[in-house]
Amino acid sequence: MIGALKDNREEVISETADVMYHFFVLLHSLDIQFTEVEQVLAQRHQKSNNFKGERKDIKEW
């Protein structure tokens, strides 16, 4: 997100709204309920050793 690179909170909120809108349109077009996504997220949260490794700060990319 470009807003995050610029440390612009309002732009991040706006970009997030855009992404979420398109995400929900896609889910709807595929007849996928958001609760199905929530279930997957809940399962991932329960996993132990789900460490993805050290991630670089976005400003260092």
C-alpha positions in Angstrom: 0.0 0.0 0.0 1.4 3.3 -1.1 -0.2 5.1 1.8 1.7 3.0 4.3 5.0 3.8 2.5 4.1 7.5 2.9 3.0 7.0 6.5 -0.4 8.5 5.5 -3.1 7.1 7.7 -6.0 8.4 5.7 -4.6 7.0 2.5 -4.1 3.6 4.1 -7.8 3.6 5.2 -8.9 4.6 1.8 -6.7 1.9 0.1 -7.9 -0.7 2.6 -11.6 0.2 1.8 -10.8 -0.3 -1.9 -9.2 -3.7 -1.4 -11.9 -4.9 0.9 -14.7 -3.7 -1.5 -13.2 -5.7 -4.4 -12.5 -8.6 -2.1 -16.1 -8.8 -1.0 -17.3 -8.4 -4.6 -15.1 -11.4 -5.5 -16.4 -13.5 -2.6 -20.0 -12.7 -3.6 -19.4 -13.5 -7.2 -18.1 -16.9 -6.2 -20.9 -17.5 -3.7 -18.4 -17.6 -0.8 -19.6 -16.5 2.6 -17.2 -14.4 4.7 -17.8 -16.8 7.6 -16.0 -19.4 5.5 -12.9 -17.2 5.4 -13.3 -16.5 9.2 -13.3 -20.3 9.8 -9.9 -20.7 8.0 -8.5 -17.7 9.9 -9.6 -19.3 13.2 -8.0 -22.6 12.3 -4.7 -20.8 11.4 -4.9 -19.0 14.7 -5.1 -22.3 16.6 -2.0 -23.8 14.9 1.2 -23.9 16.9 4.5 -23.1 15.3 2.9 -21.1 12.6 5.9 -18.7 12.5 6.6 -17.3 9.0 10.0 -16.1 9.8 11.4 -12.6 10.4 9.8 -10.1 8.1 11.5 -6.9 7.0 10.2 -3.5 7.8 8.2 -2.2 4.9 10.5 0.8 4.7 13.4 -1.4 3.9 11.9 -3.0 0.8 
